[in-house]
Amino acid sequence: MVSTTQRDGETWYECEECGLLFDLEEDAKAHEQNCDDDDDGPSYIQ
Ligand SMILES: [Zn+2]
């Protein structure tokens, strides 16, 4: 999930999986997809 947080009067987008902050919602959502993949374990073939 991506949550919004207020810092210094600006809205930031936080990845709830790892706590990373992004200033762009689309960046946070793009990261979240990769972050979820990491939590589920590697899906790529080694
Ligand atoms: Zn993350």
mmCIF file of the protein (N, C-alpha, C, O) and its ligand, coordinates in Angstrom:
data_MODEL
# 
_entry.id   MODEL 
# 
loop_
_entity.id 
_entity.type 
_entity.pdbx_number_of_molecules 
1 polymer     1 
2 non-polymer 1 
# 
_entity_poly.entity_id                      1 
_entity_poly.type                           'polypeptide(L)' 
_entity_poly.nstd_linkage                   no 
_entity_poly.nstd_monomer                   no 
_entity_poly.pdbx_seq_one_letter_code       MVSTTQRDGETWYECEECGLLFDLEEDAKAHEQNCDDDDDGPSYIQ 
_entity_poly.pdbx_seq_one_letter_code_can   MVSTTQRDGETWYECEECGLLFDLEEDAKAHEQNCDDDDDGPSYIQ 
_entity_poly.pdbx_strand_id                 A 
# 
loop_
_entity_poly_seq.entity_id 
_entity_poly_seq.num 
_entity_poly_seq.mon_id 
_entity_poly_seq.hetero 
1 1  MET n 
1 2  VAL n 
1 3  SER n 
1 4  THR n 
1 5  THR n 
1 6  GLN n 
1 7  ARG n 
1 8  ASP n 
1 9  GLY n 
1 10 GLU n 
1 11 THR n 
1 12 TRP n 
1 13 TYR n 
1 14 GLU n 
1 15 CYS n 
1 16 GLU n 
1 17 GLU n 
1 18 CYS n 
1 19 GLY n 
1 20 LEU n 
1 21 LEU n 
1 22 PHE n 
1 23 ASP n 
1 24 LEU n 
1 25 GLU n 
1 26 GLU n 
1 27 ASP n 
1 28 ALA n 
1 29 LYS n 
1 30 ALA n 
1 31 HIS n 
1 32 GLU n 
1 33 GLN n 
1 34 ASN n 
1 35 CYS n 
1 36 ASP n 
1 37 ASP n 
1 38 ASP n 
1 39 ASP n 
1 40 ASP n 
1 41 GLY n 
1 42 PRO n 
1 43 SER n 
1 44 TYR n 
1 45 ILE n 
1 46 GLN n 
# 
loop_
_struct_asym.id 
_struct_asym.entity_id 
A 1 
B 2 
# 
loop_
_chem_comp.id 
_chem_comp.type 
_chem_comp.mon_nstd_flag 
ALA 'L-peptide linking' y 
ARG 'L-peptide linking' y 
ASN 'L-peptide linking' y 
ASP 'L-peptide linking' y 
CYS 'L-peptide linking' y 
GLN 'L-peptide linking' y 
GLU 'L-peptide linking' y 
GLY 'peptide linking'   y 
HIS 'L-peptide linking' y 
ILE 'L-peptide linking' y 
LEU 'L-peptide linking' y 
LYS 'L-peptide linking' y 
MET 'L-peptide linking' y 
PHE 'L-peptide linking' y 
PRO 'L-peptide linking' y 
SER 'L-peptide linking' y 
THR 'L-peptide linking' y 
TRP 'L-peptide linking' y 
TYR 'L-peptide linking' y 
VAL 'L-peptide linking' y 
ZN  non-polymer         . 
# 
_pdbx_entity_nonpoly.entity_id   2 
_pdbx_entity_nonpoly.name        ? 
_pdbx_entity_nonpoly.comp_id     ZN 
# 
_pdbx_nonpoly_scheme.asym_id         B 
_pdbx_nonpoly_scheme.entity_id       2 
_pdbx_nonpoly_scheme.mon_id          ZN 
_pdbx_nonpoly_scheme.ndb_seq_num     1 
_pdbx_nonpoly_scheme.pdb_seq_num     101 
_pdbx_nonpoly_scheme.auth_seq_num    101 
_pdbx_nonpoly_scheme.pdb_mon_id      ZN 
_pdbx_nonpoly_scheme.auth_mon_id     ZN 
_pdbx_nonpoly_scheme.pdb_strand_id   A 
_pdbx_nonpoly_scheme.pdb_ins_code    . 
# 
loop_
_atom_site.group_PDB 
_atom_site.id 
_atom_site.type_symbol 
_atom_site.label_atom_id 
_atom_site.label_alt_id 
_atom_site.label_comp_id 
_atom_site.label_asym_id 
_atom_site.label_entity_id 
_atom_site.label_seq_id 
_atom_site.pdbx_PDB_ins_code 
_atom_site.Cartn_x 
_atom_site.Cartn_y 
_atom_site.Cartn_z 
_atom_site.occupancy 
_atom_site.B_iso_or_equiv 
_atom_site.pdbx_formal_charge 
_atom_site.auth_seq_id 
_atom_site.auth_comp_id 
_atom_site.auth_asym_id 
_atom_site.auth_atom_id 
_atom_site.pdbx_PDB_model_num 
ATOM   1   N  N  . MET A 1 1  ? 0.840  -1.194  0.000   1.00 0.00 ? 1   MET A N  1 
ATOM   2   C  CA . MET A 1 1  ? 0.000  0.000   0.000   1.00 0.00 ? 1   MET A CA 1 
ATOM   3   C  C  . MET A 1 1  ? 0.878  1.249   0.000   1.00 0.00 ? 1   MET A C  1 
ATOM   4   O  O  . MET A 1 1  ? 1.951  1.271   0.602   1.00 0.00 ? 1   MET A O  1 
ATOM   5   N  N  . VAL A 1 2  ? 0.401  2.285   -0.686  1.00 0.00 ? 2   VAL A N  1 
ATOM   6   C  CA . VAL A 1 2  ? 1.053  3.590   -0.645  1.00 0.00 ? 2   VAL A CA 1 
ATOM   7   C  C  . VAL A 1 2  ? 0.180  4.522   0.184   1.00 0.00 ? 2   VAL A C  1 
ATOM   8   O  O  . VAL A 1 2  ? -1.006 4.688   -0.100  1.00 0.00 ? 2   VAL A O  1 
ATOM   9   N  N  . SER A 1 3  ? 0.768  5.129   1.210   1.00 0.00 ? 3   SER A N  1 
ATOM   10  C  CA . SER A 1 3  ? 0.026  6.069   2.041   1.00 0.00 ? 3   SER A CA 1 
ATOM   11  C  C  . SER A 1 3  ? 0.607  7.470   1.859   1.00 0.00 ? 3   SER A C  1 
ATOM   12  O  O  . SER A 1 3  ? 1.776  7.625   1.504   1.00 0.00 ? 3   SER A O  1 
ATOM   13  N  N  . THR A 1 4  ? -0.217 8.484   2.103   1.00 0.00 ? 4   THR A N  1 
ATOM   14  C  CA . THR A 1 4  ? 0.265  9.855   1.999   1.00 0.00 ? 4   THR A CA 1 
ATOM   15  C  C  . THR A 1 4  ? 0.613  10.369  3.387   1.00 0.00 ? 4   THR A C  1 
ATOM   16  O  O  . THR A 1 4  ? -0.006 9.988   4.380   1.00 0.00 ? 4   THR A O  1 
ATOM   17  N  N  . THR A 1 5  ? 1.608  11.236  3.439   1.00 0.00 ? 5   THR A N  1 
ATOM   18  C  CA . THR A 1 5  ? 2.005  11.844  4.705   1.00 0.00 ? 5   THR A CA 1 
ATOM   19  C  C  . THR A 1 5  ? 2.368  13.302  4.455   1.00 0.00 ? 5   THR A C  1 
ATOM   20  O  O  . THR A 1 5  ? 2.845  13.652  3.376   1.00 0.00 ? 5   THR A O  1 
ATOM   21  N  N  . GLN A 1 6  ? 2.146  14.138  5.440   1.00 0.00 ? 6   GLN A N  1 
ATOM   22  C  CA . GLN A 1 6  ? 2.443  15.558  5.305   1.00 0.00 ? 6   GLN A CA 1 
ATOM   23  C  C  . GLN A 1 6  ? 3.775  15.885  5.967   1.00 0.00 ? 6   GLN A C  1 
ATOM   24  O  O  . GLN A 1 6  ? 3.986  15.591  7.144   1.00 0.00 ? 6   GLN A O  1 
ATOM   25  N  N  . ARG A 1 7  ? 4.682  16.505  5.188   1.00 0.00 ? 7   ARG A N  1 
ATOM   26  C  CA . ARG A 1 7  ? 5.973  16.939  5.725   1.00 0.00 ? 7   ARG A CA 1 
ATOM   27  C  C  . ARG A 1 7  ? 6.229  18.363  5.258   1.00 0.00 ? 7   ARG A C  1 
ATOM   28  O  O  . ARG A 1 7  ? 6.275  18.626  4.057   1.00 0.00 ? 7   ARG A O  1 
ATOM   29  N  N  . ASP A 1 8  ? 6.393  19.271  6.191   1.00 0.00 ? 8   ASP A N  1 
ATOM   30  C  CA . ASP A 1 8  ? 6.704  20.661  5.847   1.00 0.00 ? 8   ASP A CA 1 
ATOM   31  C  C  . ASP A 1 8  ? 5.688  21.245  4.873   1.00 0.00 ? 8   ASP A C  1 
ATOM   32  O  O  . ASP A 1 8  ? 6.035  22.020  3.982   1.00 0.00 ? 8   ASP A O  1 
ATOM   33  N  N  . GLY A 1 9  ? 4.428  20.859  5.059   1.00 0.00 ? 9   GLY A N  1 
ATOM   34  C  CA . GLY A 1 9  ? 3.369  21.398  4.226   1.00 0.00 ? 9   GLY A CA 1 
ATOM   35  C  C  . GLY A 1 9  ? 3.271  20.775  2.853   1.00 0.00 ? 9   GLY A C  1 
ATOM   36  O  O  . GLY A 1 9  ? 2.465  21.203  2.027   1.00 0.00 ? 9   GLY A O  1 
ATOM   37  N  N  . GLU A 1 10 ? 4.093  19.757  2.603   1.00 0.00 ? 10  GLU A N  1 
ATOM   38  C  CA . GLU A 1 10 ? 4.045  19.066  1.323   1.00 0.00 ? 10  GLU A CA 1 
ATOM   39  C  C  . GLU A 1 10 ? 3.563  17.634  1.517   1.00 0.00 ? 10  GLU A C  1 
ATOM   40  O  O  . GLU A 1 10 ? 3.766  17.027  2.568   1.00 0.00 ? 10  GLU A O  1 
ATOM   41  N  N  . THR A 1 11 ? 2.925  17.114  0.486   1.00 0.00 ? 11  THR A N  1 
ATOM   42  C  CA . THR A 1 11 ? 2.441  15.738  0.543   1.00 0.00 ? 11  THR A CA 1 
ATOM   43  C  C  . THR A 1 11 ? 3.497  14.787  -0.012  1.00 0.00 ? 11  THR A C  1 
ATOM   44  O  O  . THR A 1 11 ? 4.017  14.987  -1.110  1.00 0.00 ? 11  THR A O  1 
ATOM   45  N  N  . TRP A 1 12 ? 3.804  13.753  0.761   1.00 0.00 ? 12  TRP A N  1 
ATOM   46  C  CA . TRP A 1 12 ? 4.731  12.706  0.338   1.00 0.00 ? 12  TRP A CA 1 
ATOM   47  C  C  . TRP A 1 12 ? 3.975  11.389  0.268   1.00 0.00 ? 12  TRP A C  1 
ATOM   48  O  O  . TRP A 1 12 ? 2.946  11.203  0.918   1.00 0.00 ? 12  TRP A O  1 
ATOM   49  N  N  . TYR A 1 13 ? 4.506  10.492  -0.527  1.00 0.00 ? 13  TYR A N  1 
ATOM   50  C  CA . TYR A 1 13 ? 3.882  9.189   -0.695  1.00 0.00 ? 13  TYR A CA 1 
ATOM   51  C  C  . TYR A 1 13 ? 4.818  8.126   -0.125  1.00 0.00 ? 13  TYR A C  1 
ATOM   52  O  O  . TYR A 1 13 ? 5.967  7.989   -0.544  1.00 0.00 ? 13  TYR A O  1 
ATOM   53  N  N  . GLU A 1 14 ? 4.289  7.383   0.841   1.00 0.00 ? 14  GLU A N  1 
ATOM   54  C  CA . GLU A 1 14 ? 5.115  6.445   1.587   1.00 0.00 ? 14  GLU A CA 1 
ATOM   55  C  C  . GLU A 1 14 ? 4.763  5.003   1.246   1.00 0.00 ? 14  GLU A C  1 
ATOM   56  O  O  . GLU A 1 14 ? 3.593  4.619   1.245   1.00 0.00 ? 14  GLU A O  1 
ATOM   57  N  N  . CYS A 1 15 ? 5.792  4.211   0.957   1.00 0.00 ? 15  CYS A N  1 
ATOM   58  C  CA . CYS A 1 15 ? 5.609  2.777   0.783   1.00 0.00 ? 15  CYS A CA 1 
ATOM   59  C  C  . CYS A 1 15 ? 5.446  2.157   2.173   1.00 0.00 ? 15  CYS A C  1 
ATOM   60  O  O  . CYS A 1 15 ? 6.341  2.245   3.014   1.00 0.00 ? 15  CYS A O  1 
ATOM   61  N  N  . GLU A 1 16 ? 4.291  1.531   2.398   1.00 0.00 ? 16  GLU A N  1 
ATOM   62  C  CA . GLU A 1 16 ? 4.049  0.967   3.721   1.00 0.00 ? 16  GLU A CA 1 
ATOM   63  C  C  . GLU A 1 16 ? 4.839  -0.306  3.953   1.00 0.00 ? 16  GLU A C  1 
ATOM   64  O  O  . GLU A 1 16 ? 4.937  -0.778  5.086   1.00 0.00 ? 16  GLU A O  1 
ATOM   65  N  N  . GLU A 1 17 ? 5.398  -0.861  2.902   1.00 0.00 ? 17  GLU A N  1 
ATOM   66  C  CA . GLU A 1 17 ? 6.178  -2.094  3.044   1.00 0.00 ? 17  GLU A CA 1 
ATOM   67  C  C  . GLU A 1 17 ? 7.524  -1.810  3.693   1.00 0.00 ? 17  GLU A C  1 
ATOM   68  O  O  . GLU A 1 17 ? 7.955  -2.547  4.579   1.00 0.00 ? 17  GLU A O  1 
ATOM   69  N  N  . CYS A 1 18 ? 8.198  -0.734  3.254   1.00 0.00 ? 18  CYS A N  1 
ATOM   70  C  CA . CYS A 1 18 ? 9.548  -0.473  3.736   1.00 0.00 ? 18  CYS A CA 1 
ATOM   71  C  C  . CYS A 1 18 ? 9.726  0.946   4.279   1.00 0.00 ? 18  CYS A C  1 
ATOM   72  O  O  . CYS A 1 18 ? 10.766 1.258   4.858   1.00 0.00 ? 18  CYS A O  1 
ATOM   73  N  N  . GLY A 1 19 ? 8.707  1.822   4.096   1.00 0.00 ? 19  GLY A N  1 
ATOM   74  C  CA . GLY A 1 19 ? 8.781  3.149   4.677   1.00 0.00 ? 19  GLY A CA 1 
ATOM   75  C  C  . GLY A 1 19 ? 9.456  4.192   3.807   1.00 0.00 ? 19  GLY A C  1 
ATOM   76  O  O  . GLY A 1 19 ? 9.628  5.331   4.241   1.00 0.00 ? 19  GLY A O  1 
ATOM   77  N  N  . LEU A 1 20 ? 9.841  3.835   2.593   1.00 0.00 ? 20  LEU A N  1 
ATOM   78  C  CA . LEU A 1 20 ? 10.461 4.807   1.693   1.00 0.00 ? 20  LEU A CA 1 
ATOM   79  C  C  . LEU A 1 20 ? 9.474  5.905   1.327   1.00 0.00 ? 20  LEU A C  1 
ATOM   80  O  O  . LEU A 1 20 ? 8.282  5.650   1.153   1.00 0.00 ? 20  LEU A O  1 
ATOM   81  N  N  . LEU A 1 21 ? 9.983  7.132   1.211   1.00 0.00 ? 21  LEU A N  1 
ATOM   82  C  CA . LEU A 1 21 ? 9.145  8.278   0.859   1.00 0.00 ? 21  LEU A CA 1 
ATOM   83  C  C  . LEU A 1 21 ? 9.441  8.725   -0.568  1.00 0.00 ? 21  LEU A C  1 
ATOM   84  O  O  . LEU A 1 21 ? 10.590 8.742   -1.010  1.00 0.00 ? 21  LEU A O  1 
ATOM   85  N  N  . PHE A 1 22 ? 8.374  9.084   -1.275  1.00 0.00 ? 22  PHE A N  1 
ATOM   86  C  CA . PHE A 1 22 ? 8.497  9.583   -2.648  1.00 0.00 ? 22  PHE A CA 1 
ATOM   87  C  C  . PHE A 1 22 ? 7.706  10.874  -2.772  1.00 0.00 ? 22  PHE A C  1 
ATOM   88  O  O  . PHE A 1 22 ? 6.684  11.052  -2.110  1.00 0.00 ? 22  PHE A O  1 
ATOM   89  N  N  . ASP A 1 23 ? 8.187  11.778  -3.629  1.00 0.00 ? 23  ASP A N  1 
ATOM   90  C  CA . ASP A 1 23 ? 7.446  13.027  -3.832  1.00 0.00 ? 23  ASP A CA 1 
ATOM   91  C  C  . ASP A 1 23 ? 6.435  12.894  -4.976  1.00 0.00 ? 23  ASP A C  1 
ATOM   92  O  O  . ASP A 1 23 ? 5.600  13.774  -5.182  1.00 0.00 ? 23  ASP A O  1 
ATOM   93  N  N  . LEU A 1 24 ? 6.521  11.789  -5.711  1.00 0.00 ? 24  LEU A N  1 
ATOM   94  C  CA . LEU A 1 24 ? 5.570  11.556  -6.783  1.00 0.00 ? 24  LEU A CA 1 
ATOM   95  C  C  . LEU A 1 24 ? 4.801  10.264  -6.509  1.00 0.00 ? 24  LEU A C  1 
ATOM   96  O  O  . LEU A 1 24 ? 5.393  9.229   -6.202  1.00 0.00 ? 24  LEU A O  1 
ATOM   97  N  N  . GLU A 1 25 ? 3.460  10.341  -6.626  1.00 0.00 ? 25  GLU A N  1 
ATOM   98  C  CA . GLU A 1 25 ? 2.645  9.174   -6.317  1.00 0.00 ? 25  GLU A CA 1 
ATOM   99  C  C  . GLU A 1 25 ? 2.959  8.019   -7.267  1.00 0.00 ? 25  GLU A C  1 
ATOM   100 O  O  . GLU A 1 25 ? 2.991  6.858   -6.860  1.00 0.00 ? 25  GLU A O  1 
ATOM   101 N  N  . GLU A 1 26 ? 3.190  8.356   -8.545  1.00 0.00 ? 26  GLU A N  1 
ATOM   102 C  CA . GLU A 1 26 ? 3.455  7.282   -9.508  1.00 0.00 ? 26  GLU A CA 1 
ATOM   103 C  C  . GLU A 1 26 ? 4.787  6.601   -9.219  1.00 0.00 ? 26  GLU A C  1 
ATOM   104 O  O  . GLU A 1 26 ? 4.937  5.404   -9.462  1.00 0.00 ? 26  GLU A O  1 
ATOM   105 N  N  . ASP A 1 27 ? 5.754  7.355   -8.702  1.00 0.00 ? 27  ASP A N  1 
ATOM   106 C  CA . ASP A 1 27 ? 7.024  6.746   -8.320  1.00 0.00 ? 27  ASP A CA 1 
ATOM   107 C  C  . ASP A 1 27 ? 6.823  5.778   -7.158  1.00 0.00 ? 27  ASP A C  1 
ATOM   108 O  O  . ASP A 1 27 ? 7.397  4.689   -7.141  1.00 0.00 ? 27  ASP A O  1 
ATOM   109 N  N  . ALA A 1 28 ? 6.010  6.179   -6.195  1.00 0.00 ? 28  ALA A N  1 
ATOM   110 C  CA . ALA A 1 28 ? 5.746  5.332   -5.043  1.00 0.00 ? 28  ALA A CA 1 
ATOM   111 C  C  . ALA A 1 28 ? 5.030  4.052   -5.467  1.00 0.00 ? 28  ALA A C  1 
ATOM   112 O  O  . ALA A 1 28 ? 5.346  2.965   -4.984  1.00 0.00 ? 28  ALA A O  1 
ATOM   113 N  N  . LYS A 1 29 ? 4.074  4.190   -6.364  1.00 0.00 ? 29  LYS A N  1 
ATOM   114 C  CA . LYS A 1 29 ? 3.326  3.008   -6.813  1.00 0.00 ? 29  LYS A CA 1 
ATOM   115 C  C  . LYS A 1 29 ? 4.223  2.069   -7.615  1.00 0.00 ? 29  LYS A C  1 
ATOM   116 O  O  . LYS A 1 29 ? 4.125  0.849   -7.485  1.00 0.00 ? 29  LYS A O  1 
ATOM   117 N  N  . ALA A 1 30 ? 5.096  2.638   -8.440  1.00 0.00 ? 30  ALA A N  1 
ATOM   118 C  CA . ALA A 1 30 ? 6.016  1.819   -9.223  1.00 0.00 ? 30  ALA A CA 1 
ATOM   119 C  C  . ALA A 1 30 ? 6.968  1.067   -8.303  1.00 0.00 ? 30  ALA A C  1 
ATOM   120 O  O  . ALA A 1 30 ? 7.244  -0.115  -8.503  1.00 0.00 ? 30  ALA A O  1 
ATOM   121 N  N  . HIS A 1 31 ? 7.465  1.778   -7.286  1.00 0.00 ? 31  HIS A N  1 
ATOM   122 C  CA . HIS A 1 31 ? 8.341  1.134   -6.308  1.00 0.00 ? 31  HIS A CA 1 
ATOM   123 C  C  . HIS A 1 31 ? 7.604  0.031   -5.561  1.00 0.00 ? 31  HIS A C  1 
ATOM   124 O  O  . HIS A 1 31 ? 8.151  -1.048  -5.329  1.00 0.00 ? 31  HIS A O  1 
ATOM   125 N  N  . GLU A 1 32 ? 6.344  0.313   -5.182  1.00 0.00 ? 32  GLU A N  1 
ATOM   126 C  CA . GLU A 1 32 ? 5.588  -0.628  -4.365  1.00 0.00 ? 32  GLU A CA 1 
ATOM   127 C  C  . GLU A 1 32 ? 5.471  -1.984  -5.062  1.00 0.00 ? 32  GLU A C  1 
ATOM   128 O  O  . GLU A 1 32 ? 5.533  -3.029  -4.415  1.00 0.00 ? 32  GLU A O  1 
ATOM   129 N  N  . GLN A 1 33 ? 5.302  -1.958  -6.370  1.00 0.00 ? 33  GLN A N  1 
ATOM   130 C  CA . GLN A 1 33 ? 5.179  -3.213  -7.104  1.00 0.00 ? 33  GLN A CA 1 
ATOM   131 C  C  . GLN A 1 33 ? 6.458  -4.027  -6.980  1.00 0.00 ? 33  GLN A C  1 
ATOM   132 O  O  . GLN A 1 33 ? 6.408  -5.240  -6.778  1.00 0.00 ? 33  GLN A O  1 
ATOM   133 N  N  . ASN A 1 34 ? 7.604  -3.365  -7.099  1.00 0.00 ? 34  ASN A N  1 
ATOM   134 C  CA . ASN A 1 34 ? 8.879  -4.064  -6.955  1.00 0.00 ? 34  ASN A CA 1 
ATOM   135 C  C  . ASN A 1 34 ? 9.083  -4.514  -5.519  1.00 0.00 ? 34  ASN A C  1 
ATOM   136 O  O  . ASN A 1 34 ? 9.602  -5.601  -5.264  1.00 0.00 ? 34  ASN A O  1 
ATOM   137 N  N  . CYS A 1 35 ? 8.664  -3.658  -4.572  1.00 0.00 ? 35  CYS A N  1 
ATOM   138 C  CA . CYS A 1 35 ? 8.820  -3.954  -3.160  1.00 0.00 ? 35  CYS A CA 1 
ATOM   139 C  C  . CYS A 1 35 ? 8.001  -5.192  -2.795  1.00 0.00 ? 35  CYS A C  1 
ATOM   140 O  O  . CYS A 1 35 ? 8.485  -6.050  -2.057  1.00 0.00 ? 35  CYS A O  1 
ATOM   141 N  N  . ASP A 1 36 ? 6.778  -5.297  -3.295  1.00 0.00 ? 36  ASP A N  1 
ATOM   142 C  CA . ASP A 1 36 ? 5.938  -6.465  -3.024  1.00 0.00 ? 36  ASP A CA 1 
ATOM   143 C  C  . ASP A 1 36 ? 6.589  -7.720  -3.582  1.00 0.00 ? 36  ASP A C  1 
ATOM   144 O  O  . ASP A 1 36 ? 6.550  -8.784  -2.965  1.00 0.00 ? 36  ASP A O  1 
ATOM   145 N  N  . ASP A 1 37 ? 7.192  -7.578  -4.770  1.00 0.00 ? 37  ASP A N  1 
ATOM   146 C  CA . ASP A 1 37 ? 7.844  -8.736  -5.380  1.00 0.00 ? 37  ASP A CA 1 
ATOM   147 C  C  . ASP A 1 37 ? 8.962  -9.246  -4.482  1.00 0.00 ? 37  ASP A C  1 
ATOM   148 O  O  . ASP A 1 37 ? 9.154  -10.453 -4.334  1.00 0.00 ? 37  ASP A O  1 
ATOM   149 N  N  . ASP A 1 38 ? 9.702  -8.307  -3.879  1.00 0.00 ? 38  ASP A N  1 
ATOM   150 C  CA . ASP A 1 38 ? 10.787 -8.703  -2.998  1.00 0.00 ? 38  ASP A CA 1 
ATOM   151 C  C  . ASP A 1 38 ? 10.260 -9.445  -1.778  1.00 0.00 ? 38  ASP A C  1 
ATOM   152 O  O  . ASP A 1 38 ? 10.838 -10.447 -1.357  1.00 0.00 ? 38  ASP A O  1 
ATOM   153 N  N  . ASP A 1 39 ? 9.153  -8.949  -1.205  1.00 0.00 ? 39  ASP A N  1 
ATOM   154 C  CA . ASP A 1 39 ? 8.592  -9.571  -0.013  1.00 0.00 ? 39  ASP A CA 1 
ATOM   155 C  C  . ASP A 1 39 ? 8.081  -10.979 -0.305  1.00 0.00 ? 39  ASP A C  1 
ATOM   156 O  O  . ASP A 1 39 ? 8.157  -11.861 0.550   1.00 0.00 ? 39  ASP A O  1 
ATOM   157 N  N  . ASP A 1 40 ? 7.564  -11.186 -1.509  1.00 0.00 ? 40  ASP A N  1 
ATOM   158 C  CA . ASP A 1 40 ? 7.024  -12.493 -1.876  1.00 0.00 ? 40  ASP A CA 1 
ATOM   159 C  C  . ASP A 1 40 ? 8.136  -13.474 -2.250  1.00 0.00 ? 40  ASP A C  1 
ATOM   160 O  O  . ASP A 1 40 ? 7.882  -14.660 -2.462  1.00 0.00 ? 40  ASP A O  1 
ATOM   161 N  N  . GLY A 1 41 ? 9.359  -12.973 -2.329  1.00 0.00 ? 41  GLY A N  1 
ATOM   162 C  CA . GLY A 1 41 ? 10.478 -13.799 -2.742  1.00 0.00 ? 41  GLY A CA 1 
ATOM   163 C  C  . GLY A 1 41 ? 10.721 -13.635 -4.221  1.00 0.00 ? 41  GLY A C  1 
ATOM   164 O  O  . GLY A 1 41 ? 9.823  -13.241 -4.966  1.00 0.00 ? 41  GLY A O  1 
ATOM   165 N  N  . PRO A 1 42 ? 11.930 -13.935 -4.649  1.00 0.00 ? 42  PRO A N  1 
ATOM   166 C  CA . PRO A 1 42 ? 12.277 -13.752 -6.060  1.00 0.00 ? 42  PRO A CA 1 
ATOM   167 C  C  . PRO A 1 42 ? 11.458 -14.663 -6.951  1.00 0.00 ? 42  PRO A C  1 
ATOM   168 O  O  . PRO A 1 42 ? 11.343 -15.864 -6.706  1.00 0.00 ? 42  PRO A O  1 
ATOM   169 N  N  . SER A 1 43 ? 10.883 -14.061 -8.004  1.00 0.00 ? 43  SER A N  1 
ATOM   170 C  CA . SER A 1 43 ? 10.060 -14.832 -8.928  1.00 0.00 ? 43  SER A CA 1 
ATOM   171 C  C  . SER A 1 43 ? 10.828 -15.119 -10.216 1.00 0.00 ? 43  SER A C  1 
ATOM   172 O  O  . SER A 1 43 ? 10.347 -15.835 -11.094 1.00 0.00 ? 43  SER A O  1 
ATOM   173 N  N  . TYR A 1 44 ? 12.025 -14.551 -10.313 1.00 0.00 ? 44  TYR A N  1 
ATOM   174 C  CA . TYR A 1 44 ? 12.824 -14.766 -11.507 1.00 0.00 ? 44  TYR A CA 1 
ATOM   175 C  C  . TYR A 1 44 ? 13.602 -16.081 -11.424 1.00 0.00 ? 44  TYR A C  1 
ATOM   176 O  O  . TYR A 1 44 ? 13.827 -16.613 -10.337 1.00 0.00 ? 44  TYR A O  1 
ATOM   177 N  N  . ILE A 1 45 ? 13.990 -16.571 -12.531 1.00 0.00 ? 45  ILE A N  1 
ATOM   178 C  CA . ILE A 1 45 ? 14.760 -17.818 -12.575 1.00 0.00 ? 45  ILE A CA 1 
ATOM   179 C  C  . ILE A 1 45 ? 16.240 -17.509 -12.366 1.00 0.00 ? 45  ILE A C  1 
ATOM   180 O  O  . ILE A 1 45 ? 16.815 -16.687 -13.079 1.00 0.00 ? 45  ILE A O  1 
ATOM   181 N  N  . GLN A 1 46 ? 16.834 -18.154 -11.411 1.00 0.00 ? 46  GLN A N  1 
ATOM   182 C  CA . GLN A 1 46 ? 18.238 -17.909 -11.114 1.00 0.00 ? 46  GLN A CA 1 
ATOM   183 C  C  . GLN A 1 46 ? 19.154 -18.597 -12.123 1.00 0.00 ? 46  GLN A C  1 
ATOM   184 O  O  . GLN A 1 46 ? 20.376 -18.493 -12.019 1.00 0.00 ? 46  GLN A O  1 
HETATM 185 ZN ZN . ZN  B 2 .  ? 8.988  -0.315  -0.388  1.00 0.00 2 101 ZN  A ZN 1 
# 
